[in-house]
Amino acid sequence: MSAMGGALIGVHGGISTFGESNEFGALLGAKADTRNNRTNLHSPNNTNVEISVNNHPANLGLPGSFAFADELYNFTTQPQAEFLFTVDESTYIGDNGVGGSNHPLAWVRNEGQGRVFYSALGHDEHLYEGSAPMDLLFQQHLEQGIEWALNRQAAPPIPSIVRINAGGGAYTDRNGNLWSADRYFTGGNVASTQAAIANTQDDPLYQSERWLRNLAYAVPVAANGDYQVTLKLADFWANAAGDRIFDLSAEGRKVLDDVDVFAQAGGKNIALDKTFNITVSDGILNLDFLASANNAKLSALEIIPKALTNPPPTFSRLINFQATASATPQGYSADIGEAFNPARGYGWITETSVGRTPVPVDLRGVARDRQDPNTDPRLNTFLHMEHIGNDAPAAAWEYTLPNGDYSVTVSVGDRYFDSTHRINVEGQNILPNFVPTSRQPYELATATVRVNDGRLTLDSIGGDNTRINYVEIKRVDPGNHPRIPSGVPLSRASNINRNAAITLDVDLLGTGSVVDGATLTNRTVQLYRTRDGAPVAGIANTTGGGDAIVFQPSRSLDANTHYTFRLSDGVKDESGVAFLPFSTTFSTGSNDNSNSAIRFNKSTVYTGIGPLGFSSLETSPDGTQLYGATITGELHRWTIAADGRLTNQQTFLGLANANRSIIGLVFDPQDPKTLWITNNDSVVTPPPANDFTSKISKVTLNSGSSFAPTVTDYVVGLPRATRSHMSNSLEFGPDGALYLTQGGNAATGAPDSNWGNRPERLLTASVLRIDPRRTAPVGGFNVQTETYNGKPGTYNPLCAQCPRSRYTARESAMPTTWSGIAMALFMCRITVAVRQKAIRQMTLGRHSTKSFWASIPKMIICIESNPGATTVTPTRPKVITSSTGGILRQGSIQRRSINMPWVPSRIRCIGVLLTILAATVRPMARSNTWAMPLGANCAINSW
């Protein structure tokens, strides 16, 4: 074994296999002491077992300590090995004293090239086959120990960023970062508190700790190199400065000296972060704590490679301005108006001394608390920055900070309206002349500023009786960041529709930068009622091109109510760069647009499509099957049961495997076995997509019960934007021609850096009329109009023989539908330039006279009209709210009465959406050449 390798594995009584053999005892590590029954034979009380080295492969995933009832062994000598488990001596009966204070129960050791694993547990049979927690724990321990001994245990991948919640369990912070349960420690004790922690919004990271005089961690890192290490600390034991003092060495070098958490944080239960840089050269970051007063401690640990261009900010401060007797909101520190104090690091100075030598001033006499139980406690309290009386002079607030960039959020306001609030931060006006009203008594503003003099300064110069509620300060990592330049509703907007979505334009970091939709969570994107902080549930999403952010509330907002919307730096682009934080406020009106004469019953019949949803749905001509297309290139088919349920799902992945996206989907009215699709270069792969790669393809269904259609390209070389603009919806017109809405190459018709500066082409932003009855050449009709990437394009839609009809162009038209009454083509237009940039929906039915869309992602929506609801003449958008909180919207159809041919007893699946914004369905203005036949040599009409 020593020379050749191999394994020796012993469990419980296996240690006595060769009881008299000293050689066997030396190989295994010890011999059992069975004299005079020196085993703990099933004590009536559980024995407390403690993990000695929690990062050993045999111990991964096991708790730091646990209670265990079993027959346990003493040993004739202390085992010469690395201990995995030890016994809490106070719970062990029959100890012979040999084990000492660290009496082992399981251990590992190396013998030359071989490995030895032994566990003294495992007497009872149920431990091997049972399903009780103690049984499962033993089975995991035994399996991992055997795997280690056999050298079969694959090391789990080490993440590039390591986050550990010391003394506690796994936790996901408010930015969506996962902190693992405590691990990689050697020794130590754990403690926790339920007390609120100031200066943080992630209290759980500071409410647990591991403590010991000589605490140690040995943390594996993904690669050798330079790392930024942050210790998160909050002292919930100490009651005075000096109660706890410790040093920290990293990789053998002292990096922190005389850490006094109580003194440096400013008191008990206050968050304190300590950050340093270190170089790791052996794959393990070694941290050694040593206390000079009481015990060292650690609440949480974060390790980030310096090579990352955007490590998360490691500094944040939350300050609430309040009266001395007021309760401090959770997560905040109180400022009661005390004069600036260098030892404390923040406070008030006279307004006249801003930019000069600061003159401290005491404002405690102008601190207020309205004590309204129905108001957010942060808004109940405030300090007058300029008081109408002579109680105090006009003042500014300063906070000592390292130079750098900071995101600053400030709230002002009061339930009395005798103020013109104004806030300047570092000389930059971020909140201009806000005059409160009964509907909007408070205002919030967020801006990124740069500190150059070691102090962040807030003043109200130019305001009148400004009342400041709270301030949030967060460090912004150096470098460029995506940001939100503006949004809809605009800040301070009023009379906003109660069902309106919130739409944000984004400034990205150039071509290839897109919003990471996975970071749009209820932690990073929040809408809440300003008065009391009541959150509003909703769905946050981005576009297919990742160039806008949309939040759709899941219910109608309250009438005549003020709301605050915030987006944190937890939102990132797909390269991991954080957005600058953003906030806006607005007030609703009384209009909810919910008085439609039409009502529907809604049921969900399928939810398994994933986060991107369907792009098109189409019912077979005989009504027995439903077909669904996705932007990931999948084609799905279901059988429609008599009650509307979907059964027998089948999927065709030929186009998905070719990295294509399907938007348009329509049955050929002359052939029930033929569908037509728009077939595009993928929208889900990182941009930029290649131009002139969109196609119109013919999908021929096979006979038999299988779903293995044949896809034949009919038109190729259609233009394609770098992002989500492409060949969109398809519809057959009453003339038998196929109509295509072709997206534009840019966001607003002109080259745009976010869209790769790709110009418009001759066939972009248009409606194209296609003759589907030609015999296409092999590979399809090529309509590429320009040379691209060395491939020539010679198609000329302006040739003398090519018929044309002139129609209004559309940047990114999506769904289309034909009116059976007016013989007019209806389509939705996406209005860009911030307003309504993120619409994403699909055609709802072939030759349909209705156009509905929903704010429920990832679902197929089946609706049934109520009896008698057969006709509607809409003059403005109408909203239908379902019992489950979803919203169905009907577009504003101009100057048309639309017949609704519903059969009340029949359920039809008609629609699905990803994201919803207000849109307008318009009959397209057309010329007198509407029915001009196609030219002899042209396959397409351009409108």
Secondary structure, 3 states (H helix, E strand, C coil): CCCCCEEEEEEHHHHHCCCCCHHHHHHHCCCECCCCCCCECCCCCCEEEEECECCCHHHCCCCCEEEECCCECCECCCCCCEEEEEECHHHCCCCCCCCHHHCEEEEEEEECCEEEEEECCCCCCHHHHCCCHHHHHHHHHHHHHHHHHCCCCCCCCCCCCEEEECCCCCEECCCCCEEEECCCEECCEEEECCCCCECCCCHHHCCEEEEECCCEEEEECCCCEEEEEEEEECCCCCCCCCCCEEEEEECCEEEEEEECHHHHHCCCCECEEEEEEEEECCCEEEEEEEEEECCEEECEEEEEECCCCCCCCCCEEEEEECCCCCCCCCCCEEECCCECECCCCEEEEEHHHCCCCCCECCCHHHEEECCCCCCCHHHHEEEECCCCCCCCCCEEEEEECCCEEEEEEEEEECCCCCCEEEEEECCEEEEEEECCCCCCCEEEEEEEEEECCCEEEEECCCCECCEEEEEEEEEECCCCCCECCCEECCCCEEEECCCCCEEEECECCCCCCCECHHHCCCCCEEEEECCCCCECCEEEEECCCCCEEEEEECCCCCCCCEEEEEECCCCEECCCCECCCEEEEEEECCCCCCCCCCCEEEEECCCCCCCCCCCEEEECCCCCEEEEECCCCCEEEEEECCCCCEEEEEEECHHHHCCEEEEEEEEECCEEEEEEEEEEECCCCCCCCCCCCEEEEEEECCCCCCCCCEEEEEEEEECCCCCCCCEEEEEECCCCCEEEEECCCCCCCCCCHHHCCCCCCCCCCEEEEECCCCCCCCCCEECCCCCECCECCCCCCCCCCCCECCCCCCCCCCCEEECCCCCCEEEECCCCCCCCCCCECCCCCCCCCCCEEECCCCCCEEEEECCCCCEECCCCCEEEECCCCCEEEECEECCCCEECCCCCCCCEEEECCCECCCCEEEECCCCCCCCCCCCCCCCEEEC
